Amino acid sequence: MYSRIWSRKSISLLLAVAVLSVSSMVALATPGQQGQTGPSGELSVSGQVTVNGQSAISGATVFSDSTVTTAKGSSAVVSLGKLGRVELLPDSSMKLSFTETGINGMLEQGRARVSTPAGVSATINTKDGAAVADSTQATAFTVDTECGNTIVATQTGRVELRAGSKVAQVAAGSQDTAGTAQPGTRCTRLTRPDTFGKLGGGALAALLLAAGGAVAAALFAARHNNDLNFGGTVIELSPTK
């Protein structure tokens, strides 16, 4: 009799734990994704990727207003079907939103590549401005914030880089920037001023004078068959017979 009572209590306890676990999983789900009926994307990951702070694997579903973050050496691709795709490169984070007709992203850090067919709008925002794709044609472009500014490079189609009152047309095969690159980044190292630009007027004049003297000495030696005597006894060496 007692064994039957304990068996019933054990079964009831297990059922209660199961129900509590399911309830907890529902409670932990992102509020904006509960009952989501709009468009969604499929995630492909390489390395460590999170969606809304939770670890994600390939094949996971990504809903609008999700934040996708990649760790160092990792990347993620969100395939959006007829809308196109968004790729996040290593050490990047973006809040991605989308509707039936367009894509909108807020790139908080790193780099993102966006590809859309004709008829689909795409806007990627950064702290410096916004990259807006021309929706009348297929477009592929990259937005890079790794240097502290915003670099937009267009591979296909045309993109507008809007920063305040400035609007730059970035055609296929070209790029433009907004904001200021941070010192010490790869952008400032590649575009640092030439060494001559750092020399004062006197130092530059001395350098040019020294160079001119070397050229003059070389010409003088050539005209005199290199027969120069700087003092002392000249010793002539006869060829060995």
Contacts in CASP RR format, 6 or more apart in sequence:
PFRMAT RR
TARGET T0000
AUTHOR 0000-0000-0000
METHOD contacts of the structure
MODEL  1
MYSRIWSRKSISLLLAVAVLSVSSMVALATPGQQGQTGPSGELSVSGQVT
VNGQSAISGATVFSDSTVTTAKGSSAVVSLGKLGRVELLPDSSMKLSFTE
TGINGMLEQGRARVSTPAGVSATINTKDGAAVADSTQATAFTVDTECGNT
IVATQTGRVELRAGSKVAQVAAGSQDTAGTAQPGTRCTRLTRPDTFGKLG
GGALAALLLAAGGAVAAALFAARHNNDLNFGGTVIELSPTK
26 34 0 8 1.000
30 52 0 8 1.000
30 63 0 8 1.000
30 66 0 8 1.000
32 63 0 8 1.000
32 65 0 8 1.000
33 63 0 8 1.000
33 66 0 8 1.000
36 63 0 8 1.000
36 64 0 8 1.000
38 63 0 8 1.000
38 64 0 8 1.000
38 100 0 8 1.000
39 64 0 8 1.000
39 80 0 8 1.000
39 83 0 8 1.000
39 98 0 8 1.000
39 99 0 8 1.000
39 100 0 8 1.000
40 61 0 8 1.000
40 62 0 8 1.000
40 63 0 8 1.000
40 64 0 8 1.000
41 61 0 8 1.000
41 62 0 8 1.000
41 63 0 8 1.000
41 78 0 8 1.000
41 79 0 8 1.000
41 80 0 8 1.000
41 81 0 8 1.000
42 59 0 8 1.000
42 60 0 8 1.000
42 61 0 8 1.000
42 62 0 8 1.000
42 78 0 8 1.000
42 79 0 8 1.000
43 49 0 8 1.000
43 51 0 8 1.000
43 56 0 8 1.000
43 57 0 8 1.000
43 58 0 8 1.000
43 59 0 8 1.000
43 60 0 8 1.000
43 61 0 8 1.000
43 62 0 8 1.000
43 68 0 8 1.000
43 76 0 8 1.000
43 77 0 8 1.000
43 78 0 8 1.000
43 79 0 8 1.000
44 58 0 8 1.000
44 59 0 8 1.000
44 76 0 8 1.000
44 77 0 8 1.000
44 79 0 8 1.000
45 56 0 8 1.000
45 57 0 8 1.000
45 58 0 8 1.000
45 74 0 8 1.000
45 75 0 8 1.000
45 76 0 8 1.000
45 77 0 8 1.000
46 74 0 8 1.000
46 75 0 8 1.000
46 76 0 8 1.000
47 70 0 8 1.000
47 71 0 8 1.000
47 73 0 8 1.000
47 74 0 8 1.000
47 75 0 8 1.000
48 55 0 8 1.000
48 70 0 8 1.000
48 71 0 8 1.000
48 74 0 8 1.000
49 55 0 8 1.000
49 56 0 8 1.000
49 68 0 8 1.000
49 69 0 8 1.000
49 70 0 8 1.000
49 71 0 8 1.000
49 74 0 8 1.000
49 75 0 8 1.000
49 76 0 8 1.000
50 56 0 8 1.000
50 68 0 8 1.000
50 69 0 8 1.000
51 60 0 8 1.000
51 62 0 8 1.000
51 66 0 8 1.000
51 67 0 8 1.000
51 68 0 8 1.000
51 69 0 8 1.000
52 66 0 8 1.000
52 67 0 8 1.000
53 67 0 8 1.000
53 69 0 8 1.000
56 68 0 8 1.000
56 76 0 8 1.000
62 68 0 8 1.000
62 78 0 8 1.000
62 96 0 8 1.000
64 96 0 8 1.000
64 97 0 8 1.000
64 98 0 8 1.000
64 99 0 8 1.000
65 95 0 8 1.000
65 96 0 8 1.000
65 97 0 8 1.000
66 95 0 8 1.000
66 96 0 8 1.000
67 93 0 8 1.000
67 94 0 8 1.000
67 95 0 8 1.000
67 96 0 8 1.000
68 76 0 8 1.000
68 78 0 8 1.000
68 88 0 8 1.000
68 93 0 8 1.000
68 94 0 8 1.000
68 96 0 8 1.000
69 88 0 8 1.000
69 92 0 8 1.000
69 93 0 8 1.000
69 94 0 8 1.000
70 76 0 8 1.000
70 88 0 8 1.000
70 89 0 8 1.000
70 90 0 8 1.000
70 91 0 8 1.000
70 92 0 8 1.000
70 93 0 8 1.000
71 90 0 8 1.000
71 91 0 8 1.000
72 90 0 8 1.000
72 91 0 8 1.000
73 90 0 8 1.000
73 91 0 8 1.000
74 90 0 8 1.000
75 87 0 8 1.000
75 88 0 8 1.000
75 89 0 8 1.000
75 90 0 8 1.000
76 87 0 8 1.000
76 88 0 8 1.000
77 85 0 8 1.000
77 86 0 8 1.000
77 87 0 8 1.000
77 88 0 8 1.000
78 85 0 8 1.000
78 86 0 8 1.000
78 87 0 8 1.000
78 88 0 8 1.000
78 96 0 8 1.000
79 85 0 8 1.000
80 86 0 8 1.000
80 98 0 8 1.000
80 103 0 8 1.000
82 117 0 8 1.000
82 120 0 8 1.000
83 98 0 8 1.000
83 102 0 8 1.000
83 103 0 8 1.000
83 116 0 8 1.000
83 120 0 8 1.000
84 103 0 8 1.000
84 115 0 8 1.000
84 116 0 8 1.000
84 117 0 8 1.000
84 120 0 8 1.000
85 114 0 8 1.000
85 115 0 8 1.000
86 94 0 8 1.000
86 96 0 8 1.000
86 103 0 8 1.000
86 105 0 8 1.000
86 112 0 8 1.000
86 113 0 8 1.000
86 114 0 8 1.000
87 112 0 8 1.000
87 113 0 8 1.000
87 114 0 8 1.000
88 94 0 8 1.000
88 110 0 8 1.000
88 111 0 8 1.000
88 112 0 8 1.000
89 110 0 8 1.000
89 111 0 8 1.000
89 112 0 8 1.000
89 113 0 8 1.000
91 109 0 8 1.000
91 110 0 8 1.000
92 107 0 8 1.000
92 109 0 8 1.000
92 110 0 8 1.000
92 111 0 8 1.000
92 112 0 8 1.000
93 107 0 8 1.000
93 108 0 8 1.000
93 109 0 8 1.000
93 110 0 8 1.000
94 105 0 8 1.000
94 106 0 8 1.000
94 107 0 8 1.000
94 108 0 8 1.000
94 112 0 8 1.000
94 124 0 8 1.000
95 105 0 8 1.000
95 106 0 8 1.000
95 108 0 8 1.000
96 103 0 8 1.000
96 104 0 8 1.000
96 105 0 8 1.000
97 103 0 8 1.000
97 104 0 8 1.000
97 105 0 8 1.000
98 104 0 8 1.000
101 119 0 8 1.000
101 120 0 8 1.000
101 121 0 8 1.000
102 116 0 8 1.000
102 120 0 8 1.000
102 121 0 8 1.000
102 122 0 8 1.000
103 114 0 8 1.000
103 116 0 8 1.000
103 120 0 8 1.000
103 121 0 8 1.000
103 122 0 8 1.000
103 123 0 8 1.000
104 122 0 8 1.000
104 123 0 8 1.000
104 124 0 8 1.000
104 125 0 8 1.000
105 123 0 8 1.000
105 124 0 8 1.000
105 125 0 8 1.000
106 124 0 8 1.000
106 125 0 8 1.000
106 126 0 8 1.000
107 124 0 8 1.000
107 125 0 8 1.000
107 126 0 8 1.000
107 143 0 8 1.000
107 145 0 8 1.000
109 145 0 8 1.000
109 146 0 8 1.000
110 144 0 8 1.000
110 145 0 8 1.000
110 146 0 8 1.000
111 142 0 8 1.000
111 143 0 8 1.000
111 144 0 8 1.000
111 145 0 8 1.000
111 146 0 8 1.000
112 124 0 8 1.000
112 142 0 8 1.000
112 143 0 8 1.000
113 140 0 8 1.000
113 141 0 8 1.000
113 142 0 8 1.000
114 122 0 8 1.000
114 124 0 8 1.000
114 133 0 8 1.000
114 139 0 8 1.000
114 140 0 8 1.000
114 141 0 8 1.000
114 142 0 8 1.000
114 143 0 8 1.000
115 138 0 8 1.000
115 139 0 8 1.000
115 140 0 8 1.000
115 156 0 8 1.000
116 122 0 8 1.000
116 133 0 8 1.000
116 135 0 8 1.000
116 138 0 8 1.000
116 139 0 8 1.000
116 140 0 8 1.000
117 138 0 8 1.000
118 135 0 8 1.000
118 136 0 8 1.000
118 137 0 8 1.000
118 138 0 8 1.000
119 135 0 8 1.000
119 136 0 8 1.000
120 135 0 8 1.000
121 132 0 8 1.000
121 133 0 8 1.000
121 135 0 8 1.000
122 132 0 8 1.000
122 133 0 8 1.000
122 135 0 8 1.000
122 139 0 8 1.000
123 130 0 8 1.000
123 131 0 8 1.000
123 132 0 8 1.000
123 133 0 8 1.000
124 130 0 8 1.000
124 131 0 8 1.000
124 143 0 8 1.000
125 131 0 8 1.000
126 143 0 8 1.000
126 145 0 8 1.000
126 150 0 8 1.000
126 178 0 8 1.000
127 145 0 8 1.000
127 150 0 8 1.000
128 145 0 8 1.000
128 149 0 8 1.000
128 150 0 8 1.000
128 163 0 8 1.000
128 178 0 8 1.000
128 179 0 8 1.000
129 150 0 8 1.000
129 161 0 8 1.000
129 162 0 8 1.000
129 163 0 8 1.000
129 164 0 8 1.000
129 178 0 8 1.000
130 161 0 8 1.000
130 162 0 8 1.000
130 163 0 8 1.000
131 141 0 8 1.000
131 143 0 8 1.000
131 150 0 8 1.000
131 152 0 8 1.000
131 159 0 8 1.000
131 160 0 8 1.000
131 161 0 8 1.000
131 162 0 8 1.000
131 170 0 8 1.000
132 159 0 8 1.000
132 160 0 8 1.000
132 162 0 8 1.000
133 139 0 8 1.000
133 141 0 8 1.000
133 157 0 8 1.000
133 158 0 8 1.000
133 159 0 8 1.000
134 157 0 8 1.000
134 158 0 8 1.000
134 159 0 8 1.000
134 160 0 8 1.000
137 157 0 8 1.000
137 158 0 8 1.000
138 156 0 8 1.000
138 157 0 8 1.000
139 154 0 8 1.000
139 156 0 8 1.000
139 157 0 8 1.000
139 158 0 8 1.000
139 159 0 8 1.000
140 154 0 8 1.000
140 155 0 8 1.000
140 156 0 8 1.000
140 157 0 8 1.000
141 152 0 8 1.000
141 153 0 8 1.000
141 154 0 8 1.000
141 155 0 8 1.000
141 156 0 8 1.000
141 157 0 8 1.000
141 159 0 8 1.000
141 170 0 8 1.000
142 151 0 8 1.000
142 152 0 8 1.000
142 153 0 8 1.000
142 155 0 8 1.000
143 150 0 8 1.000
143 151 0 8 1.000
143 152 0 8 1.000
144 150 0 8 1.000
144 151 0 8 1.000
144 152 0 8 1.000
144 153 0 8 1.000
145 151 0 8 1.000
146 185 0 8 1.000
146 186 0 8 1.000
147 181 0 8 1.000
147 182 0 8 1.000
147 185 0 8 1.000
147 186 0 8 1.000
147 187 0 8 1.000
147 188 0 8 1.000
148 179 0 8 1.000
148 180 0 8 1.000
148 181 0 8 1.000
148 182 0 8 1.000
148 185 0 8 1.000
148 187 0 8 1.000
149 177 0 8 1.000
149 178 0 8 1.000
149 179 0 8 1.000
149 180 0 8 1.000
149 181 0 8 1.000
149 182 0 8 1.000
149 187 0 8 1.000
150 161 0 8 1.000
150 163 0 8 1.000
150 177 0 8 1.000
150 178 0 8 1.000
150 179 0 8 1.000
151 175 0 8 1.000
151 176 0 8 1.000
151 177 0 8 1.000
151 187 0 8 1.000
152 159 0 8 1.000
152 161 0 8 1.000
152 170 0 8 1.000
152 175 0 8 1.000
152 176 0 8 1.000
152 177 0 8 1.000
152 178 0 8 1.000
153 170 0 8 1.000
153 173 0 8 1.000
153 174 0 8 1.000
153 175 0 8 1.000
154 170 0 8 1.000
154 171 0 8 1.000
154 172 0 8 1.000
154 173 0 8 1.000
154 174 0 8 1.000
154 175 0 8 1.000
155 172 0 8 1.000
155 173 0 8 1.000
156 172 0 8 1.000
157 171 0 8 1.000
157 172 0 8 1.000
158 169 0 8 1.000
158 170 0 8 1.000
158 171 0 8 1.000
158 172 0 8 1.000
159 170 0 8 1.000
160 167 0 8 1.000
160 168 0 8 1.000
160 169 0 8 1.000
160 170 0 8 1.000
161 167 0 8 1.000
161 168 0 8 1.000
161 170 0 8 1.000
161 176 0 8 1.000
161 177 0 8 1.000
161 178 0 8 1.000
163 178 0 8 1.000
163 179 0 8 1.000
166 178 0 8 1.000
168 176 0 8 1.000
168 178 0 8 1.000
170 176 0 8 1.000
181 187 0 8 1.000
181 188 0 8 1.000
181 191 0 8 1.000
182 188 0 8 1.000
196 204 0 8 1.000
199 207 0 8 1.000
221 228 0 8 1.000
END
